[in-house]
Amino acid sequence: MSVTPSHLTRETTRVRSLFVAILVLVWVFGRATQAAAQRITPPSTPNAITPPAGNSAFLLGQAVGTQGYVCLPTSAGSSTASWTVNAARPEATLFVNVFNRYVEVVTHFLSPDTNPNQFASNPLPFGSPSWQSSFDSSKVWGKTLQSIPAGSDKSCPNSSAIACLLLQSIGTEAGPAGGSFLTKTTFIQRLNTQGGSAPNTGCSVLNDVGKQTLVPYTADYYFFRGEE
């Protein structure tokens, strides 16, 4: 079989992609398992959104996603309407920068908490914010504990963006093959938000009720676990 230049190019690209994937796996899991040597240092944050002492960051994911809104009446019997966060529509992909390449590490969405812990509410909501590892499919669910308005702190500097948050783990689950990358997560911070706020137009009167929109946003997500 003859080997053409295009065939060699495809093979080289495939080998390079495989090599990069291996390096990413080593780098990401190395940061999680060698926290003492490669600890991630989050920015200083107000007490309201700072995890309790005894927790340290093991992963920083830079998120690109959308915040969903639905147009609803401002109150019962009201003739006006306003945009309300659509709890069913958080969607984002989290990346890490490895060797100047952005690589997907976590996906963020809404799903039922199938393995709640002692911090989960009873009864459970129909769905909770979820983060799932792109490498081993392990998962963590969270609930918001506290928030600060965007533009109110150096860790949340961009006015008119969505709020910065501290979330607590309310359940974790290993991946189908036993992956456990996210299962020790205790808290999650959403910082440095940009965009994602409700539009200023399109939802003001009852005729607008029922409209939906997705607003792009970016943010930094810090994942914490208990120090051993």
C-alpha positions in Angstrom: 0.0 0.0 0.0 1.4 3.4 -1.0 1.6 6.1 1.6 0.6 9.6 0.4 1.5 12.9 2.0 -2.1 13.4 3.0 -2.1 10.0 4.7 1.0 11.0 6.6 -0.5 14.3 7.6 -3.6 12.5 9.0 -1.5 10.0 10.9 0.7 12.8 12.3 -2.3 14.7 13.4 -3.8 11.6 15.0 -0.6 10.8 16.9 -0.2 14.4 18.1 -3.9 14.5 19.3 -3.3 11.3 21.2 -0.1 12.6 22.7 -1.8 15.8 23.8 -4.7 13.8 25.3 -2.3 11.7 27.3 -0.5 14.8 28.6 -3.8 16.4 29.6 -4.8 13.3 31.5 -1.5 13.2 33.4 -1.6 17.0 34.0 -5.2 17.2 35.3 -5.1 14.1 37.4 -1.7 15.0 38.7 -3.1 18.3 40.0 -5.8 16.4 41.8 -3.6 13.7 43.3 -0.5 15.8 44.1 -2.3 18.8 45.8 0.6 19.5 48.1 3.0 20.1 45.2 0.6 21.6 42.7 -2.1 23.3 44.8 -4.4 25.7 43.0 -4.7 29.1 44.8 -8.1 30.8 44.3 -8.3 34.5 44.7 -9.2 36.1 48.0 -13.0 36.2 48.4 -15.5 37.7 50.8 -16.3 35.4 53.8 -19.8 34.8 52.4 -18.5 32.9 49.4 -15.3 31.4 50.9 -15.3 27.7 51.7 -14.7 26.8 55.4 -11.2 26.1 56.6 -9.9 22.6 55.9 -10.9 22.7 52.2 -8.4 23.3 49.4 -8.9 23.8 45.6 -7.9 21.0 43.3 -9.3 22.1 40.0 -9.9 25.3 38.1 -12.2 25.1 35.1 -12.8 28.1 32.8 -16.4 27.9 31.8 -18.1 29.0 28.6 -21.9 28.6 28.7 -25.4 30.1 28.8 -27.8 31.2 31.5 -31.4 30.6 30.7 -34.3 32.9 31.4 -38.1 32.6 31.1 -40.5 35.6 31.0 -43.1 35.4 33.9 -45.5 37.8 35.5 -43.8 40.0 38.2 -46.5 38.9 40.7 -49.9 37.2 41.0 -52.4 39.3 39.1 -49.8 41.7 37.8 -50.1 43.3 34.4 -46.3 43.4 34.0 -43.7 40.7 33.4 -39.9 40.3 34.0 -37.2 37.8 33.1 -36.7 35.0 35.7 -33.8 32.6 35.9 -34.9 29.3 34.3 -33.5 26.8 36.8 -33.7 24.0 34.2 -31.3 25.7 31.8 -27.8 26.1 33.2 -25.4 24.8 30.5 -21.6 25.2 30.3 -18.4 23.5 29.3 -15.3 23.9 31.5 -11.8 24.0 30.1 -8.2 24.0 31.3 -5.3 25.5 29.5 -2.7 22.8 28.9 0.4 23.7 26.8 -1.6 26.6 25.3 -4.5 24.3 24.3 -7.9 24.6 25.9 -9.1 21.1 26.7 -12.6 20.2 28.0 -12.5 18.7 31.5 -16.0 19.1 32.9 -19.6 19.7 31.7 -22.2 21.6 33.7 -25.9 21.0 33.4 -29.0 20.2 35.5 -29.8 16.6 36.5 -31.5 14.7 39.3 -29.3 14.0 42.4 -29.2 10.2 42.3 -26.8 9.9 45.3 -27.6 12.6 47.8 -25.5 13.2 50.9 -26.5 14.7 54.3 -26.5 18.2 52.9 -29.2 17.6 50.3 -32.7 18.8 50.9 -35.5 16.4 51.6 -37.5 16.1 49.4 -35.0 16.7 46.6 -35.7 19.2 43.9 -36.5 17.8 40.4 -33.0 18.6 39.4 -29.8 20.2 40.8 -26.7 21.9 39.2 -24.4 19.1 38.1 -20.8 18.9 37.1 -19.5 15.8 35.3 -15.9 14.9 34.5 -15.2 14.6 30.8 -12.5 12.0 31.6 -14.0 9.5 33.9 -17.7 10.5 34.1 -17.7 11.1 37.9 -20.2 13.7 39.0 -21.0 16.2 41.7 -24.3 17.9 42.5 -24.4 21.3 44.3 -26.6 23.8 45.9 -26.0 27.5 46.3 -25.1 28.6 49.9 -24.3 32.3 49.3 -23.8 34.8 46.5 -22.3 38.2 46.0 -23.3 40.7 43.2 -21.0 41.0 40.2 -18.9 44.1 40.5 -18.8 44.0 44.3 -15.3 42.4 44.8 -12.0 41.8 43.0 -12.9 38.2 42.7 -16.2 39.2 41.0 -15.3 42.4 39.2 -17.5 42.6 36.2 -20.6 44.7 36.8 -23.9 43.6 35.2 -22.7 40.0 35.1 -24.4 37.1 36.9 -23.6 36.7 40.6 -20.6 34.9 42.0 -21.4 31.9 44.1 -20.4 29.4 46.8 -22.0 26.0 46.3 -21.9 23.0 48.6 -21.8 19.4 47.4 -25.1 17.7 48.0 -24.1 14.4 46.4 -21.4 12.7 44.3 -21.3 9.7 42.1 -18.4 7.6 40.6 -18.3 7.1 36.9 -19.5 3.8 35.3 -15.9 2.4 35.4 -15.3 3.6 39.0 -13.8 7.0 38.1 -13.7 9.2 41.2 -12.1 12.5 40.0 -15.0 14.7 41.3 -16.4 12.5 44.0 -14.4 14.2 46.8 -15.7 17.6 45.9 -16.9 19.5 49.0 -17.5 23.0 47.7 -17.5 24.9 44.3 -16.9 28.6 43.8 -18.1 30.5 40.7 -16.0 33.6 40.3 -15.0 36.2 37.7 -18.3 36.0 35.9 -18.8 37.9 32.7 -22.2 38.2 30.9 -25.2 36.0 31.6 -27.5 38.6 33.1 -31.1 38.9 32.0 -31.8 41.1 28.9 -33.1 44.6 29.4 -35.8 44.1 26.8 -38.3 41.6 25.5 -40.2 40.9 28.7 -42.3 43.6 30.2 -46.0 42.9 29.5 -48.2 39.9 29.8 -48.1 39.2 26.1 -44.4 38.5 26.6 -45.0 35.7 29.2 -43.6 32.4 28.1 -40.7 33.8 26.1 -37.3 32.2 26.8 -33.8 33.2 26.1 -30.2 31.9 26.6 -27.6 34.5 27.5 -23.9 33.6 27.0 -21.6 33.8 30.0 -18.1 32.9 31.1 -16.8 32.2 34.6 -14.1 30.5 36.7 -15.2 27.5 38.6 -12.9 26.3 41.5 -13.5 22.9 42.9 -12.6 22.2 46.6 -12.1 19.0 48.6 -11.3 18.3 52.3 -7.6 18.5 53.2 -6.2 15.1 54.2 
